[in-house]
Amino acid sequence: MSHSSSHPHQPAVRPEDVLPEGIDSTAINGLTVRKGSVAAFVANALRLDDLAEGTPEYAALVTQMRELAPVLRAIGLLDVFRPRSPAVERILAEAA
């Protein structure tokens, strides 16, 4: 994805421009990005606070978040948003 400063007259990008109706994934920067990847990462990040570190449930969330981290980087999400949670920031750093 390019930054808006490199295309100042380009119209706003709509969700259907990225992932047309009926398509569940796309390739961005060489990675397959599934519909729902960002929402899944956010849902798991929010659940971390409800679980004790060291439990199987916590470990499962961390594993899934590490798997999704490259997708977040590929779409540029981490170029514009930073995690507020130290735990999420640590997970993203470990997945780098």
C-alpha positions as CSV (number, residue, x, y, z in Angstrom):
1,M,0.0,0.0,0.0
2,S,1.3,3.4,-0.8
3,H,1.0,6.5,1.4
4,S,-1.4,9.2,0.4
5,S,1.4,11.8,0.1
6,S,2.7,9.9,-3.0
7,H,-0.8,10.1,-4.7
8,P,-2.3,13.4,-3.5
9,H,-5.2,13.3,-6.0
10,Q,-6.2,9.7,-5.5
11,P,-9.7,9.2,-4.1
12,A,-10.3,7.7,-0.7
13,V,-9.9,3.9,-0.5
14,R,-13.1,2.1,0.3
15,P,-13.3,-1.4,1.8
16,E,-14.6,-2.8,-1.5
17,D,-11.5,-1.4,-3.3
18,V,-9.3,-3.5,-1.1
19,L,-11.4,-6.6,-0.9
20,P,-14.3,-6.8,-3.4
21,E,-17.6,-8.3,-2.4
22,G,-17.4,-12.1,-2.3
23,I,-13.6,-12.2,-2.0
24,D,-12.3,-13.4,1.3
25,S,-8.5,-12.8,0.9
26,T,-6.0,-10.8,-1.1
27,A,-2.2,-10.7,-1.4
28,I,-0.5,-7.6,0.0
29,N,3.3,-7.4,0.0
30,G,3.6,-11.1,-0.7
31,L,1.3,-12.2,2.2
32,T,-2.2,-13.6,2.1
33,V,-4.4,-11.3,4.0
34,R,-7.7,-12.8,5.0
35,K,-10.9,-10.8,5.6
36,G,-11.2,-10.5,9.4
37,S,-7.5,-10.6,10.2
38,V,-7.4,-7.2,11.8
39,A,-10.6,-7.8,13.7
40,A,-9.3,-11.2,15.0
41,F,-6.1,-9.6,16.2
42,V,-8.0,-6.8,18.0
43,A,-10.4,-9.3,19.6
44,N,-7.5,-11.4,20.9
45,A,-5.6,-8.4,22.1
46,L,-8.7,-7.2,24.1
47,R,-9.1,-10.7,25.6
48,L,-5.5,-10.8,26.9
49,D,-6.5,-8.6,29.9
50,D,-9.1,-11.2,31.0
51,L,-6.6,-14.1,31.0
52,A,-3.7,-15.0,33.3
53,E,-0.3,-15.1,31.6
54,G,1.0,-18.6,31.5
55,T,-2.4,-20.3,31.0
56,P,-3.1,-22.4,27.9
57,E,-5.8,-19.9,26.8
58,Y,-3.3,-17.0,27.1
59,A,-0.7,-18.9,25.2
60,A,-3.2,-19.7,22.4
61,L,-4.1,-16.0,22.0
62,V,-0.4,-15.0,21.9
63,T,0.3,-17.7,19.2
64,Q,-2.6,-16.4,17.1
65,M,-1.5,-12.8,17.5
66,R,2.1,-13.6,16.5
67,E,0.8,-15.4,13.4
68,L,-1.3,-12.3,12.5
69,A,1.5,-9.7,13.2
70,P,3.1,-10.0,9.7
71,V,-0.3,-9.2,8.1
72,L,-0.7,-6.1,10.3
73,R,2.8,-4.9,9.1
74,A,2.0,-5.8,5.5
75,I,-1.1,-3.7,5.4
76,G,0.6,-0.8,7.2
77,L,-1.5,-0.8,10.3
78,L,1.5,-0.6,12.6
79,D,2.8,2.4,10.6
80,V,-0.2,4.5,11.7
81,F,-1.3,2.8,15.0
82,R,0.7,1.8,18.1
83,P,-0.6,-0.6,20.7
84,R,-1.5,0.9,24.1
85,S,-1.0,-2.4,25.9
86,P,2.6,-3.3,26.8
87,A,1.7,-7.0,26.4
88,V,0.5,-6.4,22.8
89,E,3.6,-4.3,22.1
90,R,5.8,-7.1,23.4
91,I,3.9,-9.7,21.3
92,L,4.4,-7.6,18.1
93,A,8.1,-7.1,18.9
94,E,8.6,-10.8,19.4
95,A,6.9,-11.5,16.1
96,A,9.1,-9.1,14.2
